[in-house]
C-alpha cells in the first residue's frame, strides 16, 4: 500500500538559529547545585518530537528550546528558548505533550515540572513572496496556496509534581500523568486557572496491574476509540477504559454516535469527575514467556493495537469490543535481528535493546504501520496485516564495509528515535541518530495506493498511486489498446505520470479521494474542497471555472464513474445547516454547479459510495445502505438521473459505520454488473469491516432452513440475510468485472500474505460447456489508453508453434481440438460443475501466496501484478534512492490445481484453453507440474493417500500440444532424484523420445535424449543420435545438428561414437553433413 519514493530530505535547526545566535557554538553554564550537564554538546540536538492530531503542525524540543513547525510548507513558525536561569530552576526538557486542539502543549522536565505553553494564532501571514519583478508569476507548491499564518508560543505556567512524573497523555480538557511515589494516575486541567483541580487514582487501588511492584511506564490515549494503553515497567501492555455512568462523552466522535451508548460505554478521562479506570492485560499476561513491550500504537480504522517489543517482534491485537480482552491477530517479525556489521553497543545504554522496536506509527488511514528499531535496526514499513512494504535492512547488501555504512547520510538506517506520518500520509517524519550518536530529522516521501483513501472497485482493478504532487497510472505492461495481446511487454512504459493541476493542489492539498473510470480513460480527484477530473487521452484537466462554487462543498464518502458521468457524494457548506447530496456531473460539460445533471438529497452523512452495474450504493452514518437506480442514455451527455430503489439496515452487522471500508452487491451469475431490479433483490451484499470480508446472502421462503448457516439473520423489510465470513485480515478486495470462459464470477481478497480468490460463488445451475464462448474474452481487462507505441505492439501477436498434437499420451477429456485456437471444448458433453455454495464458501477459496504486494489483477492474461521496493545507493552521492519495481505472478496454475484436486477435470481444461493463446501458457503448465511433483515427492505415505493429483495433472497436460515439452522441461529443471517419481506417472523416457521423433519434435526429442543419458547411460547409444541427426538434416536445422555433435563428444571422449555417426551418414549419402561434422571435430 505504501512505498518509499525518491530521496529523503534532511531538516536542520542550524540555519534557523544562525539569525538569532551570534556565536556558532554556545556553552551552558551550570551552578554547583544544578543538575549534571546534558550529554550533548549543542543546543540543536532534538530530543523529542510530537505532531498535532492531523499532522499539520509538529513540535520538536531540545534540552532548552521548543520549535513549532508547519508541515506544508515545511518551515519553523515559532520557537521559544529557555534561559539558563529557567533551566536551573525547572530542569531540562525531556518530552512533549500536545493538547488535541493544538492550542497548548506541556513540556516535561527532568525536575518533575510541567511547563505549560499556549500557542497564539494570528490572522495574517508570516511569510510573503518578494519578487524583484512584478511580472513574476507566483508558483506555490502543494498545500502552500494560502500561505503560513503567524503563530506565537507563550509561556503560561509551571506546575511542580512532587510525586514525580514518568509519562503522560492528553484529552481535550485534561492532562493525564503517571506519578512515581506514590504510583498513581493524575488528571490535571489544561486551563491554568484550574490547574489545582485534579483527580488522583492510586495504582494499588485500581487492581489492574498484575504485580504489586509493577508501575506505569508509558500511557497512550486514543481519542477516536476513547481507550488508553498502558505499558508497565515489566513490559506488559494493558487495555484501559474510563467507564463513566453517563450516556456519551465529551470526546466521543460523531462517527461513533450511531452506535447505541450504554451506561458502561468508555468516556474520556476528565479532571472534573473521578475516573473509574478498568482494564485488563492483553500482552505479557503469561510471565513465563513475556516479550517485554517497548511501545504501542492504536489503529482506530481497523480496531487494532500494535505492540512493539524488545526482541524486535511486533504483535498486533484485535479489539473486538469494549468488554472483552484484545486477542492476537498476527505477528510481524523484524527482518534483521542482528545489527549491521556487528556494530558495537552504544556506551550510553541507548542500545540496551539491540534490535528492539523503538517507536511505531500508523498511517492516518490505518493501512500501513511504520516501525523504528534501536541498535542499527533501521526502519520498516508493513501493511496493516503483515506484508513488508519497505525496509532499510537491505542496505547492508549495498555497501562493502562498516566505514561505507557510516558514510551514508540517511541516519535512520541505523536507529530511529521517533517518527510520525505527515498530512495525507505522503511523508514520514523521522527523528534518528547515526553511529556517532548525532541526531537528524528527515522526511521520507512515499507513494501510496489510491485504495487507502477510497476503496473503489475500479481503483482495485487498476493500479493508481498517489504522490504528494502527482498520480502514477499503471499501463499494464504494454496492454494499451482495445485489441487483446498475447503477452506482457517488459520494455513498455510501465507508469504514466499525471501532475495535479497547480491551481487546485495549492489550495486543496492533500488529495482525499481518487477515482478512475472502468475503462481507465477518466480520473477524478477531490481535496479539501471541490473536485477536478482528468482525461487520460487528451491529457487535460477540468476544474470549476468559479472557485467560489468549488469552496461550497466537500466530497464525503468518495466518487464513482459510470461511463461519462461522475457521481460524487458531497457535504454542502453554504446551507444554514449541514446537508448532504449526490451530485452528477458530465465529463463532456464544464464543471459548474448550474451544469449538474442531477442532485439527489441524502438524509445522513455518506460514509461510502460505489456503483454496481447501473445501481449506485450509498452507505451512510446511520448504518443504512441506500440503493439508487441510475438512468443514463449513452450519446446524450445532458441526461442522467437517480431513482431510489430500496434501503437496507445493517445495524445487526456493523457496530460503527466509520469502520466500513467497502460495500458491494454480488450476484452469482453476473458478479457486480447488476442491470435489473430482480438482480438487486437476489444479490448478496459484500462488506469489508475491520478487516473481515462478510457476505450477506438473502433468504427466501423456498430456501431450506437446515443449511446450518444461520449465524445471524439481518432483517430488511420482508427479507432476511445469512451472514457468512469469507476471509479475515482482508486489506482490500475486488470483483472480477468479466468472465473468463467457465469462470463466470470471481472475488479476489488481498491480505498481508497473498491473494485468495473465490470462484463461481453461488452460481446457478444449467451452464453447459457449450455456453462458454470467447465473446467476453476479446477485450483485454483492464485496458489503459495511454500508449506511446500501442499500435506497434498490438500488431505483434506471436505465439510459439507446436508441431505436435494433443493426446500424445492417450488421455482424453472431451474431443481433440483441430487447432490451439479452436473452440472444441464447446462440444464437451455435460454441464460445468465448478460452483461454490454457501455451505462450502469459506473453505473453497484458492489462496495464492505472493512475495510482493499486488496492485492489479489482469484476468485475461492470468497475471497478478504488484510492486516491490528497491533501494539504490551510490557512494558518490552519499544517500539512498528509493525506487519501485513491478513484479508479476501467474495465477492460472493455482486455479487449475484446485479444479484437478476437486475432480473437475473438464472445467480445468475449459479454463486452461482460454489462456492457451498466451506465449507463456506452457510456462504456467510447467509451474503446475513442477509444484505438484515436488510436493508429492516430499510428502509422507500417509499424506499421499487421497491427495496425490500427479496422475490427474499428467492427464490434464495431455489435452494440449505442449505436454511433451512441458514434461521434459520440468524434468531438466528438477532434481534427478525426482525423475523416477515423475516418469512412473508419465511413462518411460524412451517411449516419450520415440513419440517426439514420430511427431517431428526434434528439439524436444533431444531433451529426452539427455534424460535417457542421465538415467540409462548404458542404453543410450549413437544410433538414437544418428536418427536425430538425419531428421535434423532433412529439416535443415543445422543449429540442432551442431548441438547433437557436441553432445556426442561429451558422452564419449574417445571419439568412437562420433566416428560411428560419420560412417552412418556416409552410408546414407549425407556427405554435406559429414563435411560439416568433420570441421566441427577439428
N, C-alpha and C positions, 0 to 999 in steps of 0.2 A: 504493500500500500504506500510506503514511504521509502524513497531512495535519495541518498545524498547526491547532489548535482553541482558540479563546478568546484570552486575552491573556498576555503574558509577565510573569513575576514577577521583580522585582529583589532580589538579595541584597546585604546590606551588612555590613561589619565594624564600622561606626562605633558602633552601639548596643552591640555586644558589648564593644568597648574602653572605652566610657564608664564601665563599672563598675569598671575596674581602673586606668584612666589618669586622673589628677586634672586634667590640663590638656587643653584641646581640641586644641592643637597641640603637637607636640614637635619639637625640633631635635636633630640628631645631631652630636655633637662628633667632630671628626677631628684626629688628631695630624699634625704636619708630614710624618712618614714614611708616613702611611697613604695608602691609595689615594684617588683622586678621589671626591668625594661622589656619591651616586646622583642621577640626573637628575630624580627625582620629589620632591615636596615633602611627602608624607605617608607614614607607615608602613603605611597601609591599602591601598596600591596593590598589587594582586595581580600578580605577575609569572609565576607558573607554577601549573598545576593538574594533578592526577593522580587517577584513580579506581582503586578496587580492582577485581579481575577481574570481579566480578558487580555492580559499581557500587553496592553497599550503603553504602559509605563513600567519601569522597574527601578529598584534601588540597589546600589552597591555601597558597601561601607568598608573603610579601612579602620585601623585602630583609633583614629582621631577625626575622621571626616565621613560624611554621608553624601552620596550623589544621586540625584534624581534624573533618570534618563527617559527619553522618548524613544519608542521602538521604531516609529516611522514619522518623520525622518529620524535616523539614528544619531542622536546628539544628547549632550547634557543640558538639561533645562535649568537646574539649580543645584547648589551644593552648600553644605554648612560644615565649617571646620571648627572643631573644639579647641579651646586654648589649653595651654599646658596646665594652668591652674584648675580648669574644669576637669581635665583628665585626672589630675592628682586627687581631686575631691571625690569624683564619682566613678573613676576607673576607665579602663579601655573598652572600646566597643567589642562586642562578641557576636551578636546576631541581631536580626531584624524581624519584627512582627508588624505586618501591614494591615490596616483596617480594610474590610472588604469593599467599602465605597471609595477607597483611595484618598480619603481626606485627611488621614493621620497615620502615623506609624510610631512604633516604640523600638528603642534600642536597648538591648540587654547588655549590661556591663559586667566585668569580672569582679566588681564590688557589690553585686546584688542590687543594683539600681535599675529602675525602668525610666528611661528618658523619653518623654512624650513630645513629639514634634507634630505640628499642624502644617498641612500643605495648602497654601493660599493660592487660589486660581484667579486670574485676571483676564478680562475680555479684550485683550489686544495682543498682537503678535510679538514674539520675542525676536524673530529674525525677518529681515526684509531683503529682497534682491536689490542690488545696486549695480546696474549695468552702465558702462560709460556711454553707450549709445541708446537713445530712446527707441530706435528701430529694432533693438534686440528682442527676439522672441523668447518669452519666458517659458521654459520647459520644466515641468515638475515631474518627479518620479511617482511611482505607485503610492497612493495614500498621502502625498505631500501637497495636494492642491489647496487645502485650507490652511496650510502653514502651521506654525507652532505657537501656541498661546502661552503667555507668561505664567509661570508657577514659582512661588517662593516658599522656602522652608522656614518655619518659625518655631523656636523652642518655647514650650509651654510649661512643662512640669517635670520634676524629678521625684520619683517615688522609691523609697527605700523599702526593701523586703528583708526584714530581719531574719526570716526563716530560710533565706537563700533561695535562689531561682535556678532550676535545672533546665526548664524548657517552657514553651508556651504555644498558644494558638489563639485565633481570633474569631469572633462572631460579629454581627452587625453593631451591637451595642456593648459588647463585653470582651474583656481581655482575660483569657484563661491561662493561668500559670501553674506549674507544679513546683512545690517547695521541698527543701531538703529536711530541715529539722524544725518542726515535725514534718514527716512526709504527708502532704495534703494537696488538694486542688482548690485554688482560689479563683473567684470570678470578680474582676475589677471593672469599673465603668470606664469607658473611653472619655467621658466628659470630665474635664479637670475639676469642675465644681462638685462632682460626685465621686471623686477618687477615694474617699473614705468609706463609701458604700460598697462593701464586699460581702461575698458569700463564701464560706470556707467549709470544705468537706474533708475530714481526716481520712487518710488512706486506710487505716486499720479498721475503721467503722464501715467502710464500703463493702468489704468482704468480696472483692473482685479478684485481686491478685492472689495467686496460688500460694506463695510463700510469704512468711512474715517479714523476712529480711529483703524482700523484693521492692524496689522503688521504680517510679515512673521516670524513664529517660527521655522519651520523645512523645509529643502529642500532635496528632494531625486531625483537624476537624474539616469535614466536607459539608459545605453549605447546601448542596443540591440534594443530599440524602439525609441531612440532619443527624449524622452519626460521627463518632470520633474513633480514632485508632490510637491505642497506647502501645508503646514499646517499652518493656521493662528493662531493668538493669541486668537481668538474666537472659535477655534475648527473646522473651515471649512477646507475642502480639495479641492484643485484646480488642474485641469488638464492643464498643461502648455507646450507650444511648442515655439521653436525659429524658426520662419518661415523666411527663407533666400531666396533671389532671385537668386538661383543657382540650378543646377540640382542634385548634390549629395553632401554629407557631408563627412568631413574628418573622422568622427567616424561612418559612416554608415557601416553596416555589409554585408559581401558578401552574406549571406543567404537571404538578402532582396534586393539584387541588381537586381533580376529578375523582380521585380515589377517596372513598368514604373514610374519614378520620374517626378514630375511636378514642376512648379515654386513655389508652396506652400508647398512642402514637408518639414518636420521639419529637422533641422540641429543641430549639437552640438554647444552650445554657445562657442564663442571664443573671446579672448582678442584682436584679430586682426581686427574684424569688429564689428560695433554696433549691439547689439542684438535687435531683433524685437519680444518681448515677447507677445504672445497671449495665451488666455486660458479662462477657464470657471470653475465655482464652480459645483462640482458634488456630494459633500456631505455637508449637512448643509445649502443648499440654502434656506430652509424654516426655518427662525429664530425662529418661534414659537415652533417648535418641534425638535430642534437640539440636537443631541447626540455628544458632543464635541469629535473630533478626537484627538488621542494621538500619533499615529504612522501610518506609511504607508509602504507597500511593493508591488512591481510590479512583476508580473509573465508574462514575455515575451513569454513563451512557450504556454500559453493558453490565452494570451491577457486579463489578469485580474489584478485588483488593489484591494488589501486587505487593509481595513482601520480599525484599532483598536480604540476603543472609551473608554471614561471614565466610561461608565456603564458596561464594560466587554464584550459587543457585538462586533462582527467582521462583517463588511459589505463588501461584495465582489462585485465589479463592473466590468462590461464587457466593454472592449474597442472595439467598432465596427469599427471605422476608426479614422483618424486624424481630421476630420471636425465636428464630432458630439460629444455630451456630453456623457461620460460613463454612462451606465444605471445599476441599481441594478440587480445583478444576483441572489444572495442568501445571507442569513444571518446565522451566526454561533454564538450561544449564549453560554456564559460561563457556564460550568456545575455547578459551585458553586459561587453564587453571594454574599455569606457571608463568612467571614474568619473562619478558623477552630477554634473551641472552643472559638469564640468571642474574639479573640486576640485584645489587645488594639492597637490603632493607635500609630505609632512612633512619638515621640515628635519633631523630626526634620522636620516633614511635608512630609516625603517621601511617606507616605501612605495617602496623602490627597485624592487620587483617589483610595479608597479601592476597590479592585476587578477590577480596570481598567486595560486595556491592556497596558503593559509597552513596549513591543517590538514584532515584527513579523519577520519571516524569512521563505521564500520559499526554498524548496529543490532545488538543482541545476537542476533537471529535471522538476521541476514545479508540481509534482504530490502530494505534501503534504505541509502543512503550519503549522509551529510551532508558538505558541503564549505564551509569558511570561507575567504573571499577577503580579500586585503590591498588597500589603496588604494581604498576605497569599493566593494569588490566585494560585500560583504554575505554572505548565507547562501543556500545552495541545497541542496535535498534531492532525490535521484534514487532511482528504483527500481534494483534490482540490475542490470538490463540496459538502463538508459539512459532511462527515462521520467522527465521532470522533474515532480516532485510538488509542490514548493513553492519559491518564490523571492522574495527581498526586492527584486529589481531593479524590479518593477513599482511600488514605492513612488515612483519618480521621476514617475510619471504622476499621483500623488495630491496632490502639493504644487506650489506655484506658483513657488517661488524657493529659492535655496540657504539663505536665512535660515529658511524654514519647515522645510526638511530638517534643519537643525541643531537645531531645536526639538523634534524627535521624541525621546522618552525611550529608545526602543529603539536602543541604541548599536550592536547587532550588524548593523544595516543598513549601517554604514559600514565597519567592519573587524572580523574575527573573529581572535582570537589563539589560542584553543584551545577544545576542546569535547569532550564525551563524552555517551553516552546513559545515562540512569538505569535503575534496575531495571524490567524488563518493557518497556523502550524506550517508556515513556509520556511521558517528559520528556527534553528536550535541554538540558544544562547548557552555557552559552555564556560564555566569557570574551572580552570585546570592548572596543573603545575607540572614542570618538566623534571628531569633528573637532578637539576641543580636547585630544586625547590623554588624556582621563580614562578610567580603567579601570572597567568594570562587569562584574558577574556576574549573568546572567539564567538563568531556567529557562523554557523554552517548551513548553507542553503539546501533545501530539499524539494524534490518533485513528488507530488502525491497523486494518487488515482482520484478521478472525479467521483468515484463511488463513495469516498469518505465524506463528501459534502452532500451528495444526493444519490441514493441507491435507485437509480433509474435502470430499467431493463436494457435500454439501448446503450447506456453507459457501460453496462456489464458485458454486452455482446461485443462492444468495441473497446479499444484501448485509448483512453483520453486522459492525459496527465495535466495537472495544473501546476504551474510555477508562479513565482512572485509576479512576473510581468508578461507571461505568455502561456499558451496552451501547446501541448505536443499531441498530435494526432497520428496514431499508428496506421501505416499504409498497407498492412497485411502482406509485406514482403513481396510486392510485385503484382498483387491482385488488384489492379487499378480499374479495370474496365468491367462492363457488364457481362462480357463473354467469360466463360469459365476456362480456367487454365489447369494444366495437369501437374503443376509443380509449384514450388515456392522459390522465387528468385532471391538468392542470398545477397546479390550485388545491388538490388534495388534500394532506393532511398527509403529507409525504414520509417522515419518520423518527419512530419511536416510541422514547422514552427509557425504558430499563429500568434502574433503580438496583439495584446489587448489594445483597444483604441485609447490613445493617450488622454483625450478629453474626458473619458469615462473613468478610467482607472485611477487618475489623480485624485478624484473626489470620492469614489465609491469603493476603493480598496479596503479590505480584501474581498475577493470574489467568494460569495457564499453558496451559489448554485451554478452548476454547469449541466447542460443537457444537449445531447446530439440526436439528430433525427434517425429513423430506422435505415434510411438509405445513405447516411453519412454525408449528406450534402449541406446540412444546416446545423449550426451550433448556437445555442443561446446561453448567455451568462447573466447573472444578477449579483450585484454587490450590496452596499449599504442601502442604496435607493435605486429604484427603476430597474431597467434591464436593457440588453442590447443583443442583437443576433448577427450571425456571420454566414456568408455564402462561401462554401469551400471552392466552388467552381470559379466564381468571379473574384474571389479573394477580397471582398468588400464587406464592411460593417454597416449596419443600420442602427442609428441612435435616435432618441427623441429630439426633434427639432426644437421643442420648447423645454428647456431644462427645468422650468417650474413644474411642469407635468411630471417630470422624472422624479422630483422630490416629493411628490404627493403620495407615493405608495412604496411599500416594501414587499418583496416576494417572500412568502411564507409557505413552506411545505414543498416547494420545487416547481419545475416547469416540464412540460412534455410536448412532443411534436406529434402531429397527425397529418402526414402529407405536407401541405403548405401552411398548416395552421399551427400556431404556437399557443398553448394553453398554460396560463400562469395563475397560481393561487396567490392572492395578494391581500395585504393589510392596507386599508385606505387610511391615510393620516389626516387629511383635511376635513374629515367629518367631525361633528360635535362629539361623538364617542367612537371608539374603535369599531370598525366594520370590516368584514372580510368578504371577498368576492373572487370569482373566477373570471379572468379576462382572456378573451380570444383575439389574437392578432393574426393578420395575414402576412406571410413572408413577402408578398408582392406589393404590399401597400406600405407607405411610410409609417413609422411609429408615431402615433398621435392618439390621445385619448378620445378624440372625436371620430377616429377611424377604427375603433374596436368593432369586431364582428359581433360580439355578444358579451354581455355581462350577466353573470349568474350570482345572486347573493348567497352567502353562507351564514349559517346561524352560530357557528363557532369557529375558533381559530383552526385553520388547516395545519395538520402535522405532516401529512404525506400525500402526494398526488401521483398517480400513474395512469396509464392507458392500456387497455386490453382489447385489441381489435378496434371496434368502433364504440367502446364504452369507456368513460372516464371514471376513475375511482378516486374519491377524496376521503381520507381518514382525518377525523377532527379530534380536538382536545376532549370532547365529550365522550370519547370512545365509541363513536359512530362511524360506520363505513357507508358513505353515500355513493350511489351508483347513478351515473347520468349517461343517457344515450346521446352520442354526438352525430349530428346530421350535417353532412358536408357533401357538396356536389363538386366533383373534380372538374376543373375548367372554369368554374365560377368562383373566383377568389373572394368575392364580397359576400358570400352566403355561407354561414355556419351558425349553428345554434345547439343548445343543450336542453334536454328534457329529463327531468328527474324520473328515475325508474323505481328504485327501492332503497331502503335503509336497513342496515344490519347493526345490531348492538353487540359489542364484543366485551362487555363488562365481565362476563364469566371466564374469559381467557386472558385478557390483558389487564394487569393491575394498574399500570401507569402508562398513559398514552404516549408520553415523551420517549419511552424506551422502544417503541416500534420503529424498526429500520426499513421494513419493506412489506408491501401488501400486493397480492396478485390474485386474479381469478384464473383457474386452471380447469380445462375440460379434457377429458380422457381422449377425445378424438381430434381435437384441434388445438390443444395447448392453451395459450393465452390469446389466440386470434378469435375472439368471440364476435359474432356478427348478427345474432338474433337474440330476442328476449328469452327464448327457450334455452339457448346456450348459457345465459346468465343464471337462469333458475337452476339448471342442473350442474352448474360449475362448482368446483371446490375452491376454497379460499386458502391461499398460502400466506403465512405470516412469518416474519423474521423478528423475533422478540428476545432480547437478552441472549443472543447467540443461538437460539433454538429455532429451527425451521419447522413450523407447525402446519398441518393441513386440517382444514375443517371440511369434512365430507357430508353433503346433505343426505338426510334420511327421508325416505318417502314411505307411504303407507304399505306399499307392496314389498319393502325391504324386510328381510328376515330379522328377527330380534335376537337370534342366537349367534351373532357374528363374533361375540366376545370382544367388541371394540368400544363398548360404552364407557370409555374412560371419563367422559364428561359430555353432557348434552348442552348445547347452546341454543336458546330459543330465539327465533326471529320471526315474529308473526306466527304462522301456522307451520313453520318448518323448523326442524331441529338438525343439529350437526354433530357428527362424531369427531372427536379431537384425536389426532394422531401426531406423534413426533417423528418426523423423518430423520432428523440428524441434529446432534448437539454440537456446540462450538463452531457454528457457521459464521463466517465473516461476511460473505455475500453469496448470492445465488442468481441464476438466470434461467429462463425457459427457452429451449430451442425454438426458434421462430419458424423453422421449416422442417419438414420431414425428409429423412434420407431413406428411401426405399421403405422397408418394413419397420423402421424406427420412426413411428409417427410423431411421438412426443418424447421430450427428454427434459429433465430438471437437473441442473448442474449446481452443486453446492460446494463451496470452497472453504476449507479451513486451513489451519497452520501447517498441515502435513501434505495436503494434496487436494484432489477433486473427487467427489463422489457423485455419480450420475445415476439417476433413477429413470428407467426407460419404459415407455408404453404403460404409464401409470393409469390404471382404471380404464384402459382401452376397451372398447366394445368388442363383441364377437362378430363373426361373419366376414373377416378380412381374409379372402383367399389370396394366394400368391399372385394371381392374375391381376389383382387390383393395385399392385405396386408398380408404377411406371416411373419414368425419369423426367416427367414434365416439371416437377418441382426441383429437379436437380440441375437444370440447365443454367440457372443463375447462381453465381457464387454468393455465399453468405458468410460474412458480410463483405460488401464491396466498398471501396473508397475511391471516389472520383478525383484523385489528386495526382494524376500520372504525368511525370516528365517524359516517360518513354513507354507508356502503356500500350500504344498501338504496335510497337515493335515486338514487345514481349508477348502480346496476345496472339501474334501470328506464328509463334514458335511453340507448337504443342506437340512435342516429340515424346515418344514412348519407346521403350526397347521392344524389338521384335523377337518373338519366340517361335522358333521353327518347329517346336514340339507341339503336342496337343494335350488336352486334359485327359484324365482317367488313364494315365500311363501305368499305374499300379493295379488297375482293375476295380477300383472302388467307384460306386455311382451313387450320387444323391441327386435325383432328378434326371434330366436329359442332358446330353452333351451340347454345349453351345457351338454354333457354327463359327463364331469369332469372339474375341475378347470383348467386343463392344455390343454384342447381340443382347437381346432381352429374352434369352431362352428360359430364364428362371420363371418367366410368366407362365410357362407351361407346366411348372411343378404342380402336381396334384395336391389337393388338400388346402387347409387353412393355416394361417400363421398362428402359432401357439405362444408367441412372445408377448406376454402381457403380465402386468403386476396388479394384483388385487389388494384390498385393504388388509387382509389377514397376513400378507407377507410383505407389506410395504417397507417396513424398517429394515428387514434383513435382505432385501432383494437388490440393494444398491451395489454398484460396481465402484470400488474405491481405486483410484489411480494415484499412487504416490509420486510426488514431484520433489526435485531438489532445487526448485526456483519458485518464485511467486507468479501464478498465472494472471494474465490480464485480458486475454481474449481466447475464445474457442472457435476455431474455424470448422464448422460441422462438415462442410462439403469436402474439405481437404483432410479430415481425420487428424487434425493437429491442434494441440494446445500450445499457445504462445504465451511467453512470460518474460520477466525481467530478472536479471541477476546483477548485483552490484559489482563494480570493478574499480580498483584503486590503482592509480599510476603515480610513480614517484621518479623525479629526475634530480640528481644531486646538484645540477647547475641551477635549478630553481629553488630547491630547499623546502618546498611544501608539497602537499598531496593534492592530486587532481582526481575528483570523483566522477566516474562515468557509469553508464548503464549498458549492459549487453542484452541483446534479445536472444532468448533460447526457445527451443521448440521440443515438443514431446508428442509422439504418435499415440493415439488412444484406440485405434482400431483393434489391435491385438488384445487389449483388455476386454472389449465387448465380445469379441469372437470367443475368447476363452470362457467367458461367463456363459455364453449360449451353449458351447460344447459341454461344459460341466453340467448343465441342466438338460442335456439330451435334446437340444433344439438345433439339430444339425442343419435342417432345411433353412431355418431362419438365419443361421450363421453364414450359409452360402449366399443367400439372397442379399444380406447386408454387405458381405465382402465384395460381391460382384459390382456393387455400386461404386466401390473405390478402385476397381481394377484398372481404370484408365490412368491412375496416378503413376508417375515414374518411380516412386518409392514404395509401390504396393508390395513388391517382392521383399523389400527390406522389412516391412511390417510383418509379413508372413515368417520371415526368418527370425525376428524377435520373438514371435509367438512360439515357434518350435524350440528356440534356444531356452526360453524361460521355463517351459514345461519340462524339457529334458533335464535341465539342471536340478529343478526342484524335486522331480520324481526320482532321479538317480540318488539324491542325497536323503530322501525320505526313508524312514524305517519301514519294515514289512507291515507293521500294524497300521501305519499311516497310509500305506498304499491301498489297503482294502477299501474298495468302493470309491477311491478318489483318483485313481490313475486315469488320465484322459489322453495319454500319448497316442494310443491307437486311434482315438477319435480325431486327434489333430492330424495324423497322417492321412486318415480318410478324408478329412476336410481339405488338406493341401492338394490331394489328388484331383480335386474338382477344377484345378487351374493349371494352365501350361507351365506355371512357374515351379511346380512341385519338385522335379528332379534337381533344378538349380538351387532351390531353397534348401533342400536336404543336404546336398554336398557342401554348400557354402556354410551352413550351420555346423556341419561336422568338422570342417577345416578350422573353424574358429572356436571349437570346443576341445576340451582335454581328451586325449586319446583314451583315457580310462572310461569315458562315457560312450565310446563308439559301439561297443558290444550291445549296450542297452538300447541305443538308437536303432541299429540295424536289425536287432531282434524284432522290432516292430515294423520297420520299413521293408526289409528284405536284404539279401546278400549284396554287397557292393559289386560283385561280379555280374549279377543279373542286371543291376542298375546301369552298369557300364555298357552292357550289350544293348539295353534299351536306348541309351543315348546314341550309340552307333547307328542303330536302325533308324532313329529319327533324324539323324544328321546333326545332332547337337555335339559337335566335336569338342568344343571348349569345356562343356560340362563333362563329357567323357574323359577328357584329360584330368579334370579334378578328381573323378572317381578312380582314375589310374593311380594318382598319388595316394589315395586312400588305400587302394589294394596293395601298393608297395609297402605302406606302413604296417598294415595288418597282416599281410601274407607275402613277405618279401621273397619267399622261395617259389611261389607260384606265379609271380608276375614276371613274365619274360619279354623278350624283344618282339615276339610275334604280335602282341597287342599294340605295341608302339608302332610297328611297321604298318599294321592295318590303319591306325590313326594317321600315319604319315601319308599313306596312299590317298585316304579320303581328303586330307587337307590339301594335297596337291591337286586333287580333282576340283576343289573349290577355290584354288589359287590363294589359299590362306597361308602365305609364306611366314607370317609372324608366328603362327602356331607351329609351323614346321621348325622354326628356329628354337622355340621353347622345348619341343619334343627332343631335338638333338641334344640340347643342354641337359635335359632330364636323363637321357640315355648315358651321357658322360658322367653324370653324378651318381648313378646307381651302379656303374661298372667302370672303375678306374682303369681296368686293364685295356679297355677299348674293344673288347671282343664283341659286345652287344652292338656297338656302333658299326663294327665291320660287318656283322651279320645283316644289319639293316641295309648297308650299302649293297651287299650282294643281292639281297631280296629285291631291291629297287632296280638293279641292273637286269635281273631276270624279268622284271615287269616292264622293261624297256622305258624306265624313267631316268634317262641319262641327265636331263636338266636338273633333277633333284639330286642325283649323285654328285654332280659338279658342285652344286651349292653346299652339300654336306661336307665334301672334301675341303672346301675353302674354310668352312666353319671349324673343321677338325684341325686344320693347320693354324 
